[in-house]
């Protein structure tokens, strides 16, 4: 597998990973919790959003470049 395919795959993973992480967090917040943990409300603080947003932006900003590099490689 060459570097351009890895670059394209990494950009797609950087887009999908935060989306799946946020969906998992929403699902986890809605699960009933017993004992001292309690039944928490769904809320994110800004320091919890920063990794999701930055990873998503890295993927979105790098995807067009990755597609352009992949197309340039595949042209005869």
N, C-alpha and C positions, 0 to 999 in steps of 0.2 A: 504494500500500500504506500503510495507516495505522499509527499508532504501536503499537496494541495487537497487530496481527499481527506486527510486528517484535519486540515484547517476547516473544511466544510462541515465535517462531522462535529468538530468542537464547537463551531458556531451554533449548530442546531441543538447540541446538548446544552449550551449556555442559555438558550431560549427555553427549552423544555424543563430543565431542572428547577428553576424558580417557580414556574407555574405548578409543577407537581408538588413542590414544597409548600406552597401556599394552600393548595387544595388539601394536602395532608394536615396542615395546621388547622384549617377550618373544620375538617372532619374530627380531629382530635379534640378541639374545643367543645364540640357538641356531644361528645361521649359523656355519659353520666359517670361522675367520679364519687366515690364514697370515702368515708374516713376523714382524716385531717386535711386531705387535699381539697375537699369541697367541690362545689359545682360552679366552676368559673365561667365568667362571661367571655365572649370572643372580643379580644382587642389586641392590637399590635402597638408597640411603642416604636418610636422613630429608629432607635438603634437596632430593632429587630427587622425593620423594613430595608435598611441600607444594603445588606448583603443580597437580598432578593432583587432589589431594583438595579444595583450595579451589575450583577451577573446577567440579568435580562438585557440591560442596555449594551453590555459588551457583546452579547450574542447578536442583538439586532443591528448594531453598528458594523459588526464584522461580517455578517451574512452576505450583503451585496458584494463586498470585496472577495469573499470566498467563492461566490458563484462566478464572478468575473474571472478570477484566476483559474477556476476549473474549466470554464468554457474556452479560455485562451489555450489551455493545455490540450483540450480534446479536439480543437480545430486542426485540420490537416495542413 
